[in-house]
Amino acid sequence: MNKSEIRNQIFALVEAYFSADMQQETFIPGQSRIGVGYPVFDHKEINNAIGSLLDVWLSMGPKVRQFEADYAEYIGTDYGIAVNSGSSANLLAINALLQAGYVKPGAEVIVPAATFTTVISPLLQNGLKPVFVDIDGDTHNISVDAIAEAINDNTGLIMPVHSLGLAADMPAINRLAQKHGLPILEDCCEAHAAAIEGQRVGSFGLISTYSFFVAHNMTTGEGGMVMTSDSRLEKILRSTREFGRLTEYDSSQDRFYYSDGFLNEYDERYVFEKVGYNVRMTDICAALGIEQLKKLDALTQDRINNAEFYTEQLKEFSSFLQLPYVPESYLHSFYGYPIIVRDDAPFKRQELVRFLESRNIETRAFMGGNLALQPAYRDDPAIRIAGDLKHTELMTRSGFFIGCHSMIKAEQRDYIIDAFRSFVSSVA
């Protein structure tokens, strides 16, 4: 057999493996774990990644470039810059905004108090000052009114987070940003495919970020991407992603042509024009992402279907539980299914989640809850709290979410609803 024949045989065996594996899956109520997230992939992702390995593309290469182009087209931006995580995407985006002069050093950045730590840490690491504001009581996203009240002469950036797959009110946030001449960085790390009137999140602001972590709506294992249509930011991002390397040089010239009066006849590939990082995505990860993107809309619809089923079945407990709200013309991609135990319910969140966990139904807190209370931030003098955080505090003490991903089928859904009913009947 020649290499091509062996390669095709490998691909065929991988496809056969996945076909056999899918046939063996059996749900055992009470024993099989129902996780909040689950990577959904098949032979297409694996074979694309194996192809990169066989072609000896181990680091950043042609599949990263293809994934960047494909995802930028999907989101509706001119550029995508792939990195190794959503955290790195935020770090790179914030740094680029500073380097480009869109945000001044030491400026305040308005963020929701209820979000994940990788929204806040990159701001502090870049010398910026987070301003925590409350979330909306219905959508659990950053409150537009709270943003308006927090803006002052030192505000440099608005950073909405599209929490658990629901878009923040970007039309209103955009109007507010334009009124005050402020840029917007959208954190879309939990919101793949989410949209408002057909426009994808990540295309409303000056710059946006995504994560492709294993539990997200689509995955590259680890990975992220920065999206923008600003050519100046794009050039900075590509350089700082890779050590601060010179990104534009004339490949038609003879090697070692670079001269600038300090470096003379130096290797142009080893000229560093910025202080940078090494946060590149590998072609192996991008290979997964290329195939995952093709499935994203279908995977999202599975999540929507599961979420709608939960809402229909759990609405009988709406006097005890606050269920998700989806504004008209919004596409909620449901990274998770959020629930808040109402203050006047005859039980506490802790009782409910412990019951669900005892039935092998995984639960998660609403990310970091009120980040102003977290040990890393509670005493940081760079952080300011603007206004009261009553909805954030409610989410922190009473909110959680469960999974609604594509691997949750009818049998698992029914089991989850039965568990809720069993719990409520035992306490109410």
Contacts in CASP RR format, 6 or more apart in sequence:
PFRMAT RR
TARGET T0000
AUTHOR 0000-0000-0000
METHOD contacts of the structure
MODEL  1
MNKSEIRNQIFALVEAYFSADMQQETFIPGQSRIGVGYPVFDHKEINNAI
GSLLDVWLSMGPKVRQFEADYAEYIGTDYGIAVNSGSSANLLAINALLQA
GYVKPGAEVIVPAATFTTVISPLLQNGLKPVFVDIDGDTHNISVDAIAEA
INDNTGLIMPVHSLGLAADMPAINRLAQKHGLPILEDCCEAHAAAIEGQR
VGSFGLISTYSFFVAHNMTTGEGGMVMTSDSRLEKILRSTREFGRLTEYD
SSQDRFYYSDGFLNEYDERYVFEKVGYNVRMTDICAALGIEQLKKLDALT
QDRINNAEFYTEQLKEFSSFLQLPYVPESYLHSFYGYPIIVRDDAPFKRQ
ELVRFLESRNIETRAFMGGNLALQPAYRDDPAIRIAGDLKHTELMTRSGF
FIGCHSMIKAEQRDYIIDAFRSFVSSVA
1 9 0 8 1.000
7 51 0 8 1.000
7 54 0 8 1.000
10 47 0 8 1.000
10 50 0 8 1.000
10 54 0 8 1.000
11 43 0 8 1.000
11 47 0 8 1.000
11 50 0 8 1.000
14 43 0 8 1.000
14 46 0 8 1.000
14 47 0 8 1.000
14 50 0 8 1.000
15 43 0 8 1.000
15 47 0 8 1.000
17 43 0 8 1.000
18 42 0 8 1.000
18 43 0 8 1.000
18 46 0 8 1.000
19 43 0 8 1.000
22 42 0 8 1.000
26 32 0 8 1.000
27 409 0 8 1.000
27 411 0 8 1.000
27 412 0 8 1.000
27 415 0 8 1.000
29 411 0 8 1.000
29 415 0 8 1.000
30 359 0 8 1.000
30 360 0 8 1.000
30 415 0 8 1.000
31 360 0 8 1.000
32 360 0 8 1.000
32 412 0 8 1.000
33 360 0 8 1.000
33 362 0 8 1.000
34 360 0 8 1.000
34 361 0 8 1.000
34 362 0 8 1.000
34 402 0 8 1.000
34 403 0 8 1.000
34 408 0 8 1.000
34 412 0 8 1.000
34 415 0 8 1.000
34 416 0 8 1.000
35 361 0 8 1.000
35 362 0 8 1.000
35 403 0 8 1.000
35 405 0 8 1.000
36 215 0 8 1.000
36 336 0 8 1.000
36 362 0 8 1.000
36 363 0 8 1.000
36 364 0 8 1.000
36 401 0 8 1.000
36 402 0 8 1.000
36 403 0 8 1.000
36 405 0 8 1.000
37 215 0 8 1.000
37 336 0 8 1.000
37 362 0 8 1.000
37 403 0 8 1.000
37 405 0 8 1.000
38 215 0 8 1.000
38 405 0 8 1.000
38 406 0 8 1.000
38 407 0 8 1.000
39 214 0 8 1.000
39 215 0 8 1.000
39 219 0 8 1.000
39 221 0 8 1.000
40 295 0 8 1.000
40 299 0 8 1.000
40 405 0 8 1.000
40 406 0 8 1.000
40 407 0 8 1.000
41 219 0 8 1.000
41 288 0 8 1.000
41 291 0 8 1.000
41 292 0 8 1.000
44 291 0 8 1.000
44 294 0 8 1.000
45 287 0 8 1.000
45 288 0 8 1.000
45 289 0 8 1.000
45 291 0 8 1.000
45 292 0 8 1.000
48 63 0 8 1.000
48 287 0 8 1.000
48 288 0 8 1.000
48 290 0 8 1.000
48 291 0 8 1.000
49 284 0 8 1.000
49 287 0 8 1.000
49 288 0 8 1.000
51 287 0 8 1.000
52 58 0 8 1.000
52 63 0 8 1.000
52 283 0 8 1.000
52 284 0 8 1.000
52 286 0 8 1.000
52 287 0 8 1.000
53 284 0 8 1.000
57 63 0 8 1.000
57 283 0 8 1.000
57 284 0 8 1.000
58 282 0 8 1.000
58 283 0 8 1.000
58 284 0 8 1.000
59 280 0 8 1.000
59 282 0 8 1.000
59 283 0 8 1.000
60 82 0 8 1.000
60 242 0 8 1.000
60 280 0 8 1.000
60 281 0 8 1.000
60 282 0 8 1.000
60 283 0 8 1.000
61 283 0 8 1.000
61 286 0 8 1.000
62 283 0 8 1.000
63 283 0 8 1.000
63 286 0 8 1.000
63 287 0 8 1.000
63 290 0 8 1.000
64 82 0 8 1.000
64 280 0 8 1.000
64 281 0 8 1.000
64 282 0 8 1.000
64 283 0 8 1.000
64 286 0 8 1.000
66 286 0 8 1.000
66 290 0 8 1.000
67 82 0 8 1.000
67 225 0 8 1.000
67 281 0 8 1.000
67 286 0 8 1.000
67 289 0 8 1.000
67 290 0 8 1.000
67 293 0 8 1.000
68 79 0 8 1.000
68 80 0 8 1.000
68 81 0 8 1.000
68 82 0 8 1.000
68 225 0 8 1.000
69 80 0 8 1.000
70 290 0 8 1.000
70 293 0 8 1.000
71 80 0 8 1.000
71 82 0 8 1.000
71 210 0 8 1.000
71 225 0 8 1.000
71 227 0 8 1.000
71 293 0 8 1.000
72 78 0 8 1.000
72 79 0 8 1.000
72 80 0 8 1.000
72 227 0 8 1.000
74 200 0 8 1.000
74 293 0 8 1.000
74 296 0 8 1.000
75 200 0 8 1.000
75 202 0 8 1.000
75 203 0 8 1.000
75 208 0 8 1.000
75 227 0 8 1.000
76 200 0 8 1.000
76 203 0 8 1.000
76 227 0 8 1.000
77 202 0 8 1.000
77 203 0 8 1.000
77 208 0 8 1.000
77 227 0 8 1.000
77 228 0 8 1.000
77 229 0 8 1.000
78 228 0 8 1.000
78 229 0 8 1.000
78 231 0 8 1.000
78 234 0 8 1.000
79 227 0 8 1.000
79 228 0 8 1.000
79 229 0 8 1.000
79 231 0 8 1.000
79 234 0 8 1.000
79 237 0 8 1.000
80 225 0 8 1.000
80 226 0 8 1.000
80 227 0 8 1.000
80 228 0 8 1.000
80 234 0 8 1.000
81 92 0 8 1.000
81 225 0 8 1.000
81 226 0 8 1.000
81 227 0 8 1.000
81 228 0 8 1.000
81 234 0 8 1.000
81 237 0 8 1.000
81 238 0 8 1.000
81 241 0 8 1.000
82 223 0 8 1.000
82 224 0 8 1.000
82 225 0 8 1.000
82 280 0 8 1.000
82 281 0 8 1.000
82 286 0 8 1.000
83 89 0 8 1.000
83 92 0 8 1.000
83 223 0 8 1.000
83 224 0 8 1.000
83 225 0 8 1.000
83 226 0 8 1.000
83 241 0 8 1.000
83 279 0 8 1.000
83 280 0 8 1.000
83 281 0 8 1.000
84 222 0 8 1.000
84 223 0 8 1.000
84 224 0 8 1.000
84 279 0 8 1.000
84 280 0 8 1.000
84 281 0 8 1.000
84 282 0 8 1.000
84 285 0 8 1.000
85 211 0 8 1.000
85 213 0 8 1.000
85 222 0 8 1.000
85 223 0 8 1.000
85 224 0 8 1.000
85 279 0 8 1.000
86 118 0 8 1.000
86 189 0 8 1.000
86 209 0 8 1.000
86 210 0 8 1.000
86 211 0 8 1.000
86 212 0 8 1.000
86 213 0 8 1.000
86 223 0 8 1.000
86 224 0 8 1.000
86 225 0 8 1.000
87 118 0 8 1.000
87 121 0 8 1.000
87 122 0 8 1.000
87 211 0 8 1.000
88 223 0 8 1.000
88 224 0 8 1.000
88 277 0 8 1.000
88 279 0 8 1.000
89 189 0 8 1.000
89 209 0 8 1.000
89 210 0 8 1.000
89 211 0 8 1.000
89 224 0 8 1.000
89 225 0 8 1.000
89 226 0 8 1.000
90 118 0 8 1.000
90 119 0 8 1.000
90 122 0 8 1.000
90 187 0 8 1.000
90 189 0 8 1.000
90 209 0 8 1.000
91 122 0 8 1.000
91 125 0 8 1.000
91 126 0 8 1.000
91 277 0 8 1.000
91 279 0 8 1.000
92 226 0 8 1.000
92 237 0 8 1.000
92 240 0 8 1.000
92 241 0 8 1.000
92 277 0 8 1.000
92 279 0 8 1.000
93 185 0 8 1.000
93 207 0 8 1.000
93 208 0 8 1.000
93 209 0 8 1.000
93 226 0 8 1.000
93 237 0 8 1.000
94 103 0 8 1.000
94 122 0 8 1.000
94 123 0 8 1.000
94 126 0 8 1.000
94 128 0 8 1.000
94 185 0 8 1.000
95 122 0 8 1.000
95 126 0 8 1.000
95 240 0 8 1.000
95 276 0 8 1.000
96 207 0 8 1.000
96 226 0 8 1.000
96 233 0 8 1.000
96 236 0 8 1.000
96 237 0 8 1.000
96 240 0 8 1.000
97 103 0 8 1.000
97 157 0 8 1.000
97 183 0 8 1.000
97 185 0 8 1.000
97 206 0 8 1.000
97 207 0 8 1.000
97 233 0 8 1.000
98 104 0 8 1.000
98 105 0 8 1.000
98 126 0 8 1.000
98 128 0 8 1.000
99 236 0 8 1.000
99 240 0 8 1.000
99 274 0 8 1.000
100 230 0 8 1.000
100 232 0 8 1.000
100 233 0 8 1.000
100 236 0 8 1.000
102 157 0 8 1.000
102 183 0 8 1.000
102 206 0 8 1.000
102 233 0 8 1.000
103 109 0 8 1.000
103 128 0 8 1.000
103 156 0 8 1.000
103 157 0 8 1.000
103 183 0 8 1.000
104 156 0 8 1.000
105 127 0 8 1.000
105 128 0 8 1.000
106 127 0 8 1.000
106 128 0 8 1.000
106 129 0 8 1.000
106 154 0 8 1.000
107 128 0 8 1.000
107 129 0 8 1.000
107 154 0 8 1.000
107 155 0 8 1.000
107 156 0 8 1.000
107 157 0 8 1.000
108 128 0 8 1.000
108 129 0 8 1.000
108 130 0 8 1.000
108 131 0 8 1.000
108 152 0 8 1.000
108 154 0 8 1.000
108 155 0 8 1.000
108 156 0 8 1.000
108 157 0 8 1.000
108 384 0 8 1.000
109 123 0 8 1.000
109 128 0 8 1.000
109 129 0 8 1.000
109 130 0 8 1.000
109 131 0 8 1.000
109 155 0 8 1.000
109 156 0 8 1.000
109 157 0 8 1.000
109 158 0 8 1.000
109 159 0 8 1.000
110 131 0 8 1.000
110 133 0 8 1.000
110 142 0 8 1.000
110 147 0 8 1.000
110 150 0 8 1.000
110 151 0 8 1.000
110 155 0 8 1.000
110 157 0 8 1.000
110 158 0 8 1.000
110 159 0 8 1.000
110 386 0 8 1.000
111 119 0 8 1.000
111 120 0 8 1.000
111 123 0 8 1.000
111 130 0 8 1.000
111 131 0 8 1.000
111 132 0 8 1.000
111 133 0 8 1.000
111 142 0 8 1.000
111 159 0 8 1.000
111 161 0 8 1.000
112 119 0 8 1.000
112 132 0 8 1.000
112 133 0 8 1.000
112 134 0 8 1.000
112 135 0 8 1.000
112 141 0 8 1.000
112 142 0 8 1.000
112 143 0 8 1.000
112 160 0 8 1.000
112 161 0 8 1.000
112 163 0 8 1.000
112 392 0 8 1.000
113 132 0 8 1.000
113 133 0 8 1.000
113 134 0 8 1.000
113 135 0 8 1.000
113 369 0 8 1.000
113 370 0 8 1.000
113 371 0 8 1.000
113 372 0 8 1.000
113 385 0 8 1.000
113 389 0 8 1.000
113 392 0 8 1.000
114 135 0 8 1.000
114 140 0 8 1.000
114 163 0 8 1.000
114 366 0 8 1.000
114 367 0 8 1.000
114 368 0 8 1.000
114 369 0 8 1.000
114 370 0 8 1.000
114 371 0 8 1.000
114 391 0 8 1.000
114 392 0 8 1.000
114 395 0 8 1.000
114 396 0 8 1.000
115 161 0 8 1.000
115 163 0 8 1.000
115 187 0 8 1.000
115 367 0 8 1.000
115 368 0 8 1.000
115 369 0 8 1.000
115 371 0 8 1.000
116 161 0 8 1.000
116 189 0 8 1.000
116 367 0 8 1.000
116 368 0 8 1.000
117 367 0 8 1.000
117 368 0 8 1.000
117 371 0 8 1.000
117 374 0 8 1.000
117 376 0 8 1.000
118 189 0 8 1.000
119 159 0 8 1.000
119 161 0 8 1.000
119 187 0 8 1.000
120 130 0 8 1.000
120 371 0 8 1.000
120 377 0 8 1.000
120 383 0 8 1.000
121 376 0 8 1.000
123 129 0 8 1.000
123 130 0 8 1.000
123 159 0 8 1.000
124 130 0 8 1.000
124 380 0 8 1.000
124 382 0 8 1.000
127 382 0 8 1.000
128 157 0 8 1.000
128 382 0 8 1.000
129 154 0 8 1.000
129 382 0 8 1.000
129 383 0 8 1.000
129 384 0 8 1.000
130 377 0 8 1.000
130 382 0 8 1.000
130 383 0 8 1.000
130 384 0 8 1.000
131 150 0 8 1.000
131 155 0 8 1.000
131 383 0 8 1.000
131 384 0 8 1.000
131 385 0 8 1.000
131 386 0 8 1.000
132 371 0 8 1.000
132 372 0 8 1.000
132 383 0 8 1.000
132 384 0 8 1.000
132 385 0 8 1.000
132 386 0 8 1.000
132 389 0 8 1.000
132 392 0 8 1.000
133 142 0 8 1.000
133 143 0 8 1.000
133 146 0 8 1.000
133 147 0 8 1.000
133 149 0 8 1.000
133 150 0 8 1.000
133 386 0 8 1.000
133 387 0 8 1.000
133 389 0 8 1.000
134 143 0 8 1.000
134 146 0 8 1.000
134 387 0 8 1.000
134 388 0 8 1.000
134 389 0 8 1.000
134 390 0 8 1.000
134 391 0 8 1.000
134 392 0 8 1.000
135 141 0 8 1.000
135 142 0 8 1.000
135 143 0 8 1.000
135 163 0 8 1.000
135 391 0 8 1.000
135 392 0 8 1.000
135 395 0 8 1.000
136 142 0 8 1.000
136 143 0 8 1.000
136 144 0 8 1.000
136 169 0 8 1.000
136 391 0 8 1.000
137 143 0 8 1.000
137 391 0 8 1.000
137 394 0 8 1.000
138 325 0 8 1.000
139 163 0 8 1.000
139 166 0 8 1.000
139 168 0 8 1.000
139 169 0 8 1.000
139 325 0 8 1.000
139 327 0 8 1.000
140 163 0 8 1.000
140 164 0 8 1.000
140 166 0 8 1.000
140 338 0 8 1.000
140 366 0 8 1.000
140 391 0 8 1.000
140 395 0 8 1.000
141 160 0 8 1.000
141 161 0 8 1.000
141 162 0 8 1.000
141 163 0 8 1.000
141 166 0 8 1.000
141 167 0 8 1.000
141 168 0 8 1.000
141 169 0 8 1.000
142 160 0 8 1.000
142 161 0 8 1.000
142 168 0 8 1.000
142 173 0 8 1.000
143 391 0 8 1.000
144 169 0 8 1.000
144 172 0 8 1.000
144 173 0 8 1.000
144 176 0 8 1.000
146 386 0 8 1.000
146 387 0 8 1.000
147 158 0 8 1.000
147 173 0 8 1.000
147 176 0 8 1.000
148 176 0 8 1.000
149 386 0 8 1.000
149 387 0 8 1.000
150 386 0 8 1.000
150 387 0 8 1.000
151 176 0 8 1.000
151 180 0 8 1.000
151 182 0 8 1.000
155 180 0 8 1.000
155 182 0 8 1.000
156 182 0 8 1.000
156 183 0 8 1.000
157 182 0 8 1.000
157 183 0 8 1.000
157 184 0 8 1.000
157 185 0 8 1.000
158 173 0 8 1.000
158 176 0 8 1.000
158 177 0 8 1.000
158 182 0 8 1.000
158 183 0 8 1.000
158 184 0 8 1.000
158 185 0 8 1.000
159 184 0 8 1.000
159 185 0 8 1.000
159 186 0 8 1.000
159 187 0 8 1.000
160 168 0 8 1.000
160 170 0 8 1.000
160 173 0 8 1.000
160 184 0 8 1.000
160 186 0 8 1.000
160 187 0 8 1.000
161 168 0 8 1.000
161 187 0 8 1.000
161 189 0 8 1.000
161 190 0 8 1.000
162 168 0 8 1.000
162 186 0 8 1.000
162 187 0 8 1.000
162 188 0 8 1.000
162 190 0 8 1.000
162 191 0 8 1.000
162 194 0 8 1.000
162 201 0 8 1.000
163 190 0 8 1.000
163 191 0 8 1.000
163 366 0 8 1.000
163 367 0 8 1.000
164 190 0 8 1.000
164 191 0 8 1.000
164 334 0 8 1.000
164 335 0 8 1.000
164 336 0 8 1.000
164 338 0 8 1.000
164 366 0 8 1.000
164 401 0 8 1.000
165 190 0 8 1.000
165 191 0 8 1.000
165 192 0 8 1.000
165 194 0 8 1.000
165 217 0 8 1.000
165 332 0 8 1.000
165 333 0 8 1.000
165 334 0 8 1.000
165 335 0 8 1.000
165 336 0 8 1.000
166 191 0 8 1.000
166 194 0 8 1.000
166 324 0 8 1.000
166 326 0 8 1.000
166 330 0 8 1.000
166 332 0 8 1.000
166 333 0 8 1.000
167 191 0 8 1.000
167 194 0 8 1.000
167 195 0 8 1.000
167 196 0 8 1.000
167 201 0 8 1.000
167 330 0 8 1.000
167 331 0 8 1.000
167 332 0 8 1.000
168 186 0 8 1.000
168 201 0 8 1.000
169 327 0 8 1.000
170 186 0 8 1.000
170 196 0 8 1.000
170 201 0 8 1.000
170 204 0 8 1.000
170 205 0 8 1.000
171 196 0 8 1.000
173 184 0 8 1.000
173 204 0 8 1.000
174 184 0 8 1.000
174 204 0 8 1.000
174 205 0 8 1.000
176 182 0 8 1.000
177 183 0 8 1.000
177 184 0 8 1.000
177 205 0 8 1.000
183 205 0 8 1.000
183 206 0 8 1.000
183 207 0 8 1.000
184 204 0 8 1.000
184 205 0 8 1.000
184 206 0 8 1.000
184 207 0 8 1.000
185 205 0 8 1.000
185 206 0 8 1.000
185 207 0 8 1.000
185 208 0 8 1.000
185 209 0 8 1.000
186 201 0 8 1.000
186 202 0 8 1.000
186 204 0 8 1.000
186 205 0 8 1.000
186 207 0 8 1.000
186 208 0 8 1.000
186 209 0 8 1.000
187 208 0 8 1.000
187 209 0 8 1.000
188 194 0 8 1.000
188 201 0 8 1.000
188 202 0 8 1.000
188 208 0 8 1.000
188 209 0 8 1.000
188 210 0 8 1.000
188 227 0 8 1.000
189 209 0 8 1.000
189 210 0 8 1.000
189 211 0 8 1.000
189 213 0 8 1.000
189 216 0 8 1.000
189 224 0 8 1.000
190 211 0 8 1.000
190 216 0 8 1.000
190 335 0 8 1.000
191 201 0 8 1.000
191 333 0 8 1.000
191 335 0 8 1.000
192 210 0 8 1.000
192 216 0 8 1.000
192 217 0 8 1.000
192 218 0 8 1.000
192 296 0 8 1.000
192 300 0 8 1.000
192 333 0 8 1.000
192 335 0 8 1.000
193 200 0 8 1.000
193 217 0 8 1.000
193 296 0 8 1.000
193 297 0 8 1.000
193 300 0 8 1.000
193 331 0 8 1.000
193 333 0 8 1.000
194 200 0 8 1.000
194 201 0 8 1.000
194 330 0 8 1.000
194 331 0 8 1.000
194 332 0 8 1.000
194 333 0 8 1.000
195 201 0 8 1.000
195 330 0 8 1.000
195 331 0 8 1.000
196 204 0 8 1.000
196 329 0 8 1.000
196 330 0 8 1.000
196 331 0 8 1.000
197 329 0 8 1.000
198 329 0 8 1.000
198 331 0 8 1.000
201 208 0 8 1.000
202 208 0 8 1.000
202 210 0 8 1.000
202 227 0 8 1.000
203 227 0 8 1.000
203 229 0 8 1.000
206 228 0 8 1.000
206 230 0 8 1.000
206 233 0 8 1.000
207 226 0 8 1.000
207 227 0 8 1.000
207 228 0 8 1.000
207 230 0 8 1.000
207 233 0 8 1.000
208 226 0 8 1.000
208 227 0 8 1.000
208 228 0 8 1.000
209 224 0 8 1.000
209 225 0 8 1.000
209 226 0 8 1.000
209 227 0 8 1.000
210 224 0 8 1.000
210 225 0 8 1.000
210 226 0 8 1.000
210 227 0 8 1.000
211 223 0 8 1.000
211 224 0 8 1.000
212 218 0 8 1.000
212 219 0 8 1.000
212 220 0 8 1.000
212 221 0 8 1.000
212 222 0 8 1.000
212 223 0 8 1.000
212 224 0 8 1.000
212 225 0 8 1.000
212 285 0 8 1.000
212 289 0 8 1.000
212 292 0 8 1.000
213 219 0 8 1.000
213 221 0 8 1.000
213 222 0 8 1.000
213 223 0 8 1.000
214 221 0 8 1.000
214 222 0 8 1.000
216 335 0 8 1.000
217 296 0 8 1.000
217 299 0 8 1.000
217 300 0 8 1.000
217 303 0 8 1.000
217 333 0 8 1.000
217 335 0 8 1.000
217 405 0 8 1.000
218 289 0 8 1.000
218 292 0 8 1.000
218 293 0 8 1.000
218 295 0 8 1.000
218 296 0 8 1.000
218 299 0 8 1.000
219 288 0 8 1.000
219 289 0 8 1.000
219 292 0 8 1.000
220 281 0 8 1.000
220 285 0 8 1.000
220 286 0 8 1.000
220 288 0 8 1.000
220 289 0 8 1.000
220 292 0 8 1.000
221 285 0 8 1.000
221 288 0 8 1.000
222 285 0 8 1.000
223 281 0 8 1.000
223 285 0 8 1.000
224 281 0 8 1.000
225 281 0 8 1.000
226 237 0 8 1.000
228 234 0 8 1.000
228 237 0 8 1.000
235 247 0 8 1.000
235 248 0 8 1.000
236 274 0 8 1.000
238 247 0 8 1.000
239 245 0 8 1.000
239 246 0 8 1.000
239 247 0 8 1.000
239 273 0 8 1.000
239 274 0 8 1.000
239 276 0 8 1.000
240 274 0 8 1.000
240 275 0 8 1.000
240 276 0 8 1.000
240 277 0 8 1.000
241 276 0 8 1.000
241 277 0 8 1.000
241 278 0 8 1.000
241 279 0 8 1.000
241 280 0 8 1.000
242 276 0 8 1.000
242 278 0 8 1.000
242 280 0 8 1.000
243 272 0 8 1.000
243 276 0 8 1.000
243 277 0 8 1.000
243 278 0 8 1.000
244 272 0 8 1.000
244 273 0 8 1.000
244 274 0 8 1.000
244 275 0 8 1.000
244 276 0 8 1.000
244 277 0 8 1.000
245 269 0 8 1.000
245 270 0 8 1.000
245 271 0 8 1.000
245 272 0 8 1.000
245 273 0 8 1.000
246 258 0 8 1.000
246 268 0 8 1.000
246 269 0 8 1.000
246 271 0 8 1.000
246 272 0 8 1.000
246 273 0 8 1.000
249 258 0 8 1.000
249 268 0 8 1.000
249 269 0 8 1.000
249 271 0 8 1.000
250 257 0 8 1.000
250 268 0 8 1.000
253 268 0 8 1.000
255 267 0 8 1.000
255 268 0 8 1.000
256 265 0 8 1.000
256 266 0 8 1.000
256 267 0 8 1.000
256 268 0 8 1.000
257 265 0 8 1.000
257 268 0 8 1.000
258 265 0 8 1.000
258 266 0 8 1.000
258 267 0 8 1.000
258 268 0 8 1.000
258 271 0 8 1.000
259 265 0 8 1.000
259 266 0 8 1.000
263 271 0 8 1.000
299 405 0 8 1.000
299 406 0 8 1.000
300 331 0 8 1.000
300 333 0 8 1.000
300 334 0 8 1.000
302 405 0 8 1.000
302 406 0 8 1.000
303 333 0 8 1.000
303 334 0 8 1.000
303 335 0 8 1.000
303 336 0 8 1.000
303 404 0 8 1.000
303 405 0 8 1.000
303 406 0 8 1.000
304 332 0 8 1.000
304 333 0 8 1.000
304 334 0 8 1.000
306 334 0 8 1.000
306 337 0 8 1.000
306 403 0 8 1.000
306 404 0 8 1.000
306 405 0 8 1.000
306 408 0 8 1.000
306 413 0 8 1.000
307 324 0 8 1.000
307 332 0 8 1.000
307 334 0 8 1.000
307 336 0 8 1.000
307 337 0 8 1.000
307 404 0 8 1.000
309 413 0 8 1.000
310 323 0 8 1.000
310 337 0 8 1.000
310 402 0 8 1.000
310 404 0 8 1.000
310 413 0 8 1.000
310 416 0 8 1.000
310 417 0 8 1.000
311 323 0 8 1.000
311 324 0 8 1.000
313 417 0 8 1.000
313 420 0 8 1.000
314 321 0 8 1.000
314 323 0 8 1.000
314 339 0 8 1.000
314 417 0 8 1.000
314 420 0 8 1.000
315 323 0 8 1.000
317 420 0 8 1.000
317 424 0 8 1.000
319 342 0 8 1.000
319 345 0 8 1.000
320 341 0 8 1.000
320 342 0 8 1.000
320 345 0 8 1.000
320 346 0 8 1.000
320 347 0 8 1.000
320 424 0 8 1.000
320 428 0 8 1.000
321 339 0 8 1.000
321 340 0 8 1.000
321 341 0 8 1.000
321 342 0 8 1.000
321 345 0 8 1.000
322 339 0 8 1.000
322 340 0 8 1.000
322 341 0 8 1.000
322 342 0 8 1.000
323 339 0 8 1.000
324 332 0 8 1.000
324 334 0 8 1.000
324 337 0 8 1.000
324 338 0 8 1.000
324 339 0 8 1.000
326 332 0 8 1.000
334 404 0 8 1.000
336 401 0 8 1.000
336 402 0 8 1.000
336 403 0 8 1.000
336 404 0 8 1.000
336 405 0 8 1.000
337 401 0 8 1.000
337 402 0 8 1.000
337 403 0 8 1.000
337 404 0 8 1.000
338 366 0 8 1.000
338 399 0 8 1.000
338 400 0 8 1.000
338 401 0 8 1.000
339 399 0 8 1.000
339 400 0 8 1.000
339 401 0 8 1.000
339 402 0 8 1.000
340 394 0 8 1.000
340 395 0 8 1.000
340 398 0 8 1.000
340 399 0 8 1.000
341 347 0 8 1.000
341 348 0 8 1.000
341 349 0 8 1.000
341 352 0 8 1.000
341 398 0 8 1.000
341 399 0 8 1.000
342 398 0 8 1.000
343 394 0 8 1.000
343 398 0 8 1.000
346 427 0 8 1.000
346 428 0 8 1.000
347 423 0 8 1.000
347 427 0 8 1.000
347 428 0 8 1.000
348 398 0 8 1.000
349 397 0 8 1.000
349 398 0 8 1.000
349 399 0 8 1.000
349 400 0 8 1.000
351 423 0 8 1.000
351 427 0 8 1.000
352 400 0 8 1.000
352 423 0 8 1.000
353 363 0 8 1.000
353 400 0 8 1.000
355 419 0 8 1.000
355 422 0 8 1.000
355 423 0 8 1.000
356 362 0 8 1.000
356 363 0 8 1.000
356 402 0 8 1.000
356 419 0 8 1.000
356 420 0 8 1.000
356 423 0 8 1.000
357 363 0 8 1.000
359 415 0 8 1.000
359 419 0 8 1.000
361 402 0 8 1.000
361 415 0 8 1.000
361 416 0 8 1.000
361 419 0 8 1.000
362 402 0 8 1.000
362 403 0 8 1.000
363 400 0 8 1.000
363 401 0 8 1.000
363 402 0 8 1.000
364 400 0 8 1.000
364 401 0 8 1.000
364 402 0 8 1.000
365 399 0 8 1.000
365 400 0 8 1.000
366 395 0 8 1.000
366 396 0 8 1.000
366 399 0 8 1.000
366 400 0 8 1.000
366 401 0 8 1.000
368 374 0 8 1.000
368 396 0 8 1.000
369 392 0 8 1.000
369 395 0 8 1.000
369 396 0 8 1.000
370 389 0 8 1.000
370 392 0 8 1.000
370 393 0 8 1.000
370 395 0 8 1.000
370 396 0 8 1.000
371 377 0 8 1.000
372 378 0 8 1.000
372 383 0 8 1.000
372 385 0 8 1.000
372 389 0 8 1.000
373 396 0 8 1.000
377 383 0 8 1.000
402 416 0 8 1.000
408 416 0 8 1.000
END
